[in-house]
Amino acid sequence: MRKYFFSLLFGTLFSISAFACLNGEKMVLANQEILYVDFDGEVPYGHQIGVKEELEEFLVKLKKGYNKTKDVDYLSDEGYILILLGRYQEAIDLYKKIESLEPGRYSTASNMGTAYELIGNNKEALKWIETAMKTEPHSHSKSEWIHINILKAKIRGRSISSIDLIGKDFGNGKAPQSTLSKKDLQLLKMQIFYQLNERMTFVKPKDAIVAQLLFDLGNIALLMNQKYDAEKSYTQAKEYGFENSVLEERMKLFSQALTKNGKQVSDDPKESEELNWISVVFSVLSLIISGFVIFKFRKKIFSLFK
């Protein structure tokens, strides 16, 4: 009997699966609420932002927080949410106010640059992003140089190339080529990923700049034998409008490698997130069952420890 109870009790308790989460980058607002938590991995999807109503609620809370504390962080977060809501001019006006209250903040410069770019004022955007980079050169995984190159390319107004955006080209052969070390490739990959994850929050298909950067991200992943990342980035590049026979040739290099036993293997965090919710449900049920077992047989269980 003792063996039965312990087996049932501990079998139930230790069968509880861990709660799954997105595990990527997250943004915590000044009021300690979480604005977003991104998908894990090195494939960009943009920040996982809530619906408009949720963002509006955040605005109300942040306004109240600033009125109570006079902490400029509340205003800065409010400006970022205004950008997410597409209220770019309101965000710009608010950041101008922040600049007058507390000059030289990195978040003011970087978010002003984003807002100006989104309203089409690329020259003003460039000025603010360059200011942001001078203020904190190591921010955003040291990737703001890519943002600066993007703005310069947009100001020039000609067709976009890898050289324009990242100063590198991976050739037009069947497979990408590079003289960069694995360490340098990984650093460049993370910098492109960071810029894309920010940009894809606001910029939806089709877009030539995002398409080119996704193609380059896929090239780096393929060079590093990260076939899943390469396949996803190449697919996204096509969705954003990248059209080149080189892309089709490179996708063929690993299409068969991503299958096992005739079935497609998927590590897509968006797909696995659905399974994570199922895991959460089973976890809750396991906890309820565990509690019931302990309560139902509590006298016998406690007697075993006497």
C-alpha positions in Angstrom: 0.0 0.0 0.0 2.8 2.4 0.9 4.4 1.7 -2.5 1.2 2.4 -4.2 0.7 5.8 -2.6 4.2 7.0 -3.1 4.2 5.8 -6.7 0.9 7.6 -7.4 1.9 10.8 -5.6 5.3 11.3 -6.9 4.5 9.9 -10.3 1.8 12.6 -10.6 3.9 15.4 -9.2 7.0 14.7 -11.4 5.0 14.1 -14.5 4.1 17.8 -14.6 5.7 19.4 -17.6 7.4 22.7 -17.3 5.4 25.7 -18.4 6.6 26.8 -21.8 7.1 30.4 -22.9 8.5 32.4 -25.8 11.9 32.9 -24.1 13.1 35.6 -26.5 13.8 39.3 -25.9 11.2 41.1 -23.7 10.4 44.7 -23.0 9.3 45.6 -19.5 7.6 49.0 -19.2 8.2 51.6 -16.5 5.2 50.3 -14.5 6.8 46.8 -14.6 4.3 45.4 -17.0 5.6 43.3 -19.9 4.9 44.9 -23.3 6.1 41.9 -25.3 8.1 38.7 -25.2 9.5 37.5 -28.5 10.0 34.1 -29.9 13.3 32.4 -29.1 15.9 31.8 -31.8 17.5 33.7 -34.6 14.7 33.9 -37.1 13.0 37.4 -37.0 9.2 37.7 -36.7 9.0 41.2 -35.2 8.0 41.9 -31.6 4.9 40.0 -30.4 2.7 43.1 -29.7 -0.8 42.8 -28.2 -3.9 44.2 -29.9 -4.8 47.9 -30.1 -7.0 47.8 -27.0 -4.2 46.4 -24.9 -1.8 49.1 -26.1 -4.4 51.8 -25.4 -4.7 50.4 -21.8 -0.9 50.6 -21.4 -1.0 54.3 -22.5 -3.6 55.1 -19.8 -1.5 53.4 -17.1 1.7 55.1 -18.2 0.1 58.5 -18.2 -1.1 57.9 -14.6 2.4 56.6 -13.7 4.1 59.7 -15.0 1.6 62.0 -13.2 2.3 60.2 -10.0 6.1 59.9 -10.2 7.2 62.4 -12.8 9.6 59.7 -14.0 10.5 60.4 -17.6 10.7 56.6 -18.3 6.9 56.5 -18.3 6.8 59.2 -21.0 9.4 57.4 -23.1 7.5 54.1 -22.9 4.3 56.1 -23.8 6.1 57.4 -26.9 7.1 53.9 -28.0 3.5 52.7 -27.7 2.3 55.7 -29.7 4.7 54.5 -32.5 3.3 51.0 -32.2 -0.2 52.4 -32.6 0.9 54.3 -35.7 0.5 57.7 -34.1 3.9 58.9 -35.2 3.6 62.6 -35.0 2.2 62.4 -31.4 5.2 60.3 -30.6 7.6 62.8 -32.1 6.0 65.7 -30.2 6.2 63.7 -27.0 9.9 62.8 -27.5 10.6 66.5 -28.1 9.1 67.2 -24.7 11.3 64.5 -23.2 14.4 66.0 -24.8 13.6 69.3 -23.2 13.0 67.7 -19.8 16.0 65.4 -19.9 18.4 66.0 -22.9 20.6 63.3 -24.3 18.6 60.2 -23.6 19.5 57.3 -25.9 15.9 56.1 -26.0 14.7 59.6 -27.2 17.2 59.7 -30.1 16.6 56.1 -31.2 12.8 56.3 -31.0 12.7 59.7 -32.7 14.7 58.2 -35.5 12.2 55.4 -35.9 9.2 57.7 -35.8 10.7 60.1 -38.4 11.6 57.2 -40.7 8.0 55.8 -40.4 6.5 59.2 -41.5 9.0 59.3 -44.4 11.4 62.0 -43.2 14.6 59.9 -43.7 17.0 62.8 -43.3 15.7 63.7 -39.9 15.6 60.1 -39.0 19.3 59.7 -39.9 20.2 62.6 -37.7 18.6 61.1 -34.7 19.8 57.5 -35.3 23.4 58.8 -35.7 22.9 60.7 -32.4 21.7 57.5 -30.7 24.7 55.6 -32.0 27.1 58.2 -30.6 25.2 58.2 -27.3 25.3 54.4 -26.8 27.5 52.8 -29.5 27.0 49.3 -28.0 23.2 49.3 -27.9 21.0 47.1 -30.0 23.8 44.5 -30.3 26.1 47.2 -31.9 23.8 47.0 -34.9 22.7 50.6 -35.4 25.3 51.0 -38.2 22.9 48.9 -40.3 20.1 51.2 -39.6 22.3 54.2 -40.6 23.1 52.4 -43.9 19.4 51.7 -44.5 18.6 55.4 -44.1 21.4 56.5 -46.3 20.3 54.1 -49.0 16.7 55.4 -48.8 17.9 58.9 -49.1 20.0 58.1 -52.2 16.9 56.5 -53.7 18.5 53.9 -55.9 18.1 50.1 -55.9 19.1 48.3 -52.7 22.0 45.8 -52.5 23.8 43.9 -49.8 26.8 46.2 -50.2 24.6 49.2 -49.4 23.1 47.7 -46.3 25.8 45.6 -44.7 28.9 46.3 -46.7 29.2 42.6 -47.7 28.1 40.4 -50.5 27.8 36.6 -50.6 28.1 36.1 -54.3 25.7 34.9 -57.0 26.8 31.3 -57.1 24.8 28.2 -56.2 26.0 28.5 -52.6 26.8 31.7 -50.7 30.5 32.5 -50.2 32.4 34.6 -47.6 35.8 35.1 -46.2 34.5 36.0 -42.8 35.3 33.8 -39.8 32.5 31.9 -38.1 32.7 34.3 -35.2 32.3 37.3 -37.5 29.5 35.6 -39.4 27.6 35.0 -36.1 28.1 38.6 -35.0 26.8 39.9 -38.3 23.9 37.5 -38.2 22.9 38.7 -34.8 23.1 42.3 -35.8 21.0 41.7 -38.9 18.6 39.7 -36.9 18.2 42.5 -34.3 17.6 45.2 -37.0 15.1 42.9 -38.8 13.2 42.0 -35.6 12.7 45.7 -34.9 11.9 46.6 -38.5 9.4 43.8 -39.1 7.4 45.0 -36.1 6.4 48.0 -38.2 7.1 47.1 -41.8 5.0 44.4 -43.4 5.4 42.7 -46.9 6.4 43.8 -49.4 9.5 45.8 -48.7 12.7 45.7 -50.7 15.0 46.5 -47.7 13.6 43.9 -45.4 13.6 41.4 -48.3 17.3 42.0 -49.0 18.3 41.7 -45.3 16.3 38.5 -44.9 18.1 37.1 -48.0 21.5 38.1 -46.4 20.4 36.6 -43.1 19.6 33.3 -44.9 23.0 33.4 -46.6 24.8 33.7 -43.3 22.8 30.9 -41.8 23.5 28.6 -44.7 27.2 29.4 -44.5 27.1 28.4 -40.9 25.2 25.2 -41.7 22.1 26.4 -39.8 19.7 25.0 -42.4 16.5 25.6 -40.5 17.3 29.3 -40.0 18.4 29.6 -43.6 15.2 28.0 -44.9 13.0 30.3 -42.8 14.8 33.5 -43.7 14.8 32.7 -47.4 11.1 32.0 -47.3 10.5 35.3 -45.5 12.6 37.0 -48.1 10.3 35.7 -50.8 7.3 36.9 -48.8 8.8 40.4 -48.6 9.3 40.5 -52.3 12.8 39.2 -53.0 13.0 37.9 -56.5 16.2 36.3 -57.7 17.0 32.9 -59.3 19.9 32.6 -56.8 17.4 32.4 -54.0 15.7 29.4 -55.6 19.0 27.6 -56.2 20.1 28.1 -52.6 16.8 26.9 -51.2 17.3 23.6 -53.1 20.6 23.0 -51.2 18.8 22.0 -48.0 15.2 21.3 -48.8 15.8 17.5 -48.6 18.0 17.9 -45.5 15.0 19.2 -43.5 13.0 16.0 -43.9 13.1 12.8 -42.0 11.4 9.6 -42.9 9.5 11.4 -45.6 8.0 13.9 -43.3 8.8 17.6 -43.0 10.6 18.5 -39.7 9.4 21.7 -38.2 11.1 23.7 -35.4 9.0 26.8 -36.0 8.6 28.5 -32.6 5.2 29.8 -33.8 4.0 26.2 -34.4 5.7 24.9 -31.2 3.9 27.6 -29.2 0.6 25.9 -29.9 2.1 22.7 -28.4 3.3 24.8 -25.5 -0.3 25.9 -24.6 -1.3 22.2 -24.7 1.6 21.5 -22.3 0.3 24.3 -20.0 -3.2 22.8 -19.9 -1.8 19.4 -19.0 0.4 21.0 -16.4 -2.6 22.6 -14.7 -4.6 19.4 -14.8 -1.6 17.5 -13.3 -1.5 20.0 -10.4 -5.2 19.7 -9.8 -4.9 15.9 -9.8 -1.9 16.0 -7.5 -3.8 18.2 -5.0 -6.8 15.9 -5.1 -4.7 12.8 -4.4 -2.9 14.5 -1.5 -6.2 15.8 0.0 -8.1 12.5 -0.5 -5.5 10.3 1.0 -3.8 12.8 3.3 -4.3 10.8 6.5 -2.7 7.6 5.0 0.1 9.7 3.4 0.9 11.5 6.6 0.8 8.3 8.6 3.6 6.9 6.4 6.0 9.6 7.7 5.3 8.8 11.3 
